């Protein structure tokens, strides 16, 4: 396809965010650079302190590199089809090797396996390993069992390295030089465990590779999407699965923290947690692709996480549903390309974000019922949340973008409150779940009328960021997508056209004009990729299919050489910015592909159709 050609032409060798690929075991994940260096890995889970943190600092903060000792003349990288096994081919004047990186599905312990296979000739290789705990701050005590196995310990943390080549210490790093000939394989396995445990027996690398390949191929084989963008959709689905914490069903927003929205800027956030909004979005696209098991597990995670008093529902939870997420700064890390501060934790956990009620209700309305296996009743939890929503929907909030300034009556938030009520009504009527449905209907219709009156700007012919505002916001693209109004309603078409005219920069959609925010942070960020995909879906659904296709192809061309996307794209610097890979970007990509393939349309209006044509 044309987008694949452009993607490969655009990709450049360097230390960019998009130079990384992802490997993981569905409990944590690592970023591997184009040069064969693992520069980010949190162990034992996504939100644990990193043992490799060079991504946000220097090599002194931890990395693991395997590459040819001599000059590399060509490099090529790809995932094995349908898997999270990445192959990086290095060519030198003496021959060619293939570096195979993966993390086997976790049993008792987590492992990173790196295999170097000789393809042709004879290549001298180097392995450099700097293990650091606590985000690069703590240097472990390293001991050798023999020249093929070493143990690194600091407090309760322990890493064990087993190798097919001789290891030696040099300064505060571990090194190995070895030669690989055609047909030979040299393997390295790094294992994470508690220093209180007995060191487990090693597993042959070839056996671990087969288990990993089988796991991912079986999972990918259940994908039901058969549209024209099957390769991009499959890679996005695998990426979303990789960011799912298998023991609980929670889904992290990204594998990283503090990759900047603007290089050198301060908009650096920790995304290694579970946002109700993002996980609900993920759940819906997984359901579209046929992944019912993930939907059931997510539903269990959700009901465990939000169980309790309705007024204590949070926007963000830990991977097991933890509620305490404290934000602090790792001051010893200089940040990605000097972008400080490096934040650990996320203070947005304390924000009131009204829209999450809508995302949760929409997801619960779609997911299979497995009440026999859930310790709390989904119907009861949803009813309690909706009763609480009836009390608070008229309050200002921080909105979908988690602004750190004053709360506002965000239009998108009110629309999603309407969605919460609308879906809860349908859910309870379908399953005879009781609840004060009469009250819910009254509030639903009040919200609809208020949004059409206060959230629409006649002069701009568009829904706007907040009540009475003259500012546009890309979140308003979702108003038609959630069924609040039909896609052919003049107000929806006007909103799409206004955002296209005023919020698009170099062909990509901005979230909003950051110069108008009052959050105390410097203005400036890249184009939010999910917003651009929302525009694609809207253009398609209002009948501008050629424009939608052209924009979708342009967005696909932004994916890196292995199909991954960050949170944002800087059209001036022509590079990705923000945390990586970003779940919401891949969710929106999948959603657009389904819409353009005729496999998805907005939920039809039923009872509020009498309000949908009122003059704003």
C-alpha angles and dihedrals in degrees: 000000000000093000091057091052092050091046093055092045091052098049112101132187111250146094097291126138089249091057088081132085129195132244124174149151099225091263101063138355142215132211116226119196129224087253093058098260125135101216100167132040130144115200139236092001142002096273097039120112112279122254090192111042104153087119088073097033138000136306087274086072094061138285142158118217131181117179142130115292092224132055115305112224098186138008129194128177136190143155117244103253113278094359142093091236110116125203120200116189118204120193123198134170088266100049146293135285134185119220111206115198127185146136114230118230103276122255113162098333138025121244139185111207122195119185125186113203124190112232101175139342123002122299127189110219136196129207119198121183128180111178115198128168130206096038093311097312101104124063110204128223107253124204131177125227087189134325090287100049134045136175125214118196135180117162110309094345123096136173126190121200121197120184142181089217131062115272129209136179122242118178107311094337139075119234140187133183118197140156124233122199128193110291095016126114127202116189137196125191124191117193130195121212143139117280086230092064131086112253108258127230115268124250122223109258093229091055091048090050093053092048090051094047092048093049095052097040092052090049095046090047090068092062109118098194111115101165130126094275097052096138095053092044093050092050091049092049092050089049091052090049089051089057092052116103099225099202093059107018092239118142123214121219092228140346094242145057132220101006097153128249085212122025108252092011134121101236092104116140139177111244100173092111139079117268112196088221097051095042091050090051090049092050092054095052092045088053090051089054093050102258100141096157092060089048092054093047092048090050089054091049091049096049092048092047099049097036110122135051111359092224089061097060110131132209093225133037136177120259091268094039097273114166102198108085111158120192118222138154128251094216095181091066116082092208132235106317089344095307106150150223105045103211126205115194124009127257090202085085087084096052127107107234111177097191095070090074088063096047092048094047092048091050095046088050090058105038124092117263113245099162095149089067098042122085094212128048113251091206092053093046092049092048091051091049093049093048088053091047090057087062099046109031092096092059123097118251143183094259135214093309093054094230112197094214127082121321118258140186093261113197094219091052092054091047090053090049086057089050091052092054094042094051094042091053091051092044095051094044090050094051098029088239098161118222130142093293093163090059091045092053091050092052093043092056092044090055093048092052093045094049092050090050103039104022097053122081111206093196091057092034087224145100108256138214097265140357112296092002128136091205123106124222129193090222086075088071085076095061093088094035092062093049098252089131131002115269091241093055108121090234092056093046089047091051092051091049094046093051090045090054101040109024102040118099120186089342097311131102122244119210092232139314103292089198088074097053124108099205095113094242125119115267122253140079139156127268108287104238097208089058091054090052089049087056090052091054093047093049090051094049095048089054102260092121097154091054090046093051093048092050093046091052090050091052093048088054088063093064113105124248092284097042103262130140134201125214096269144009126224105217092191097050089033093224141107121264134183131043118336137256093011118206094206092056092053092043091055091046091054092045092053091049091052092048093048090049091054092246096117138037131168116278107268121250114249119165099013094053089104088063097044096081099043115126109257 
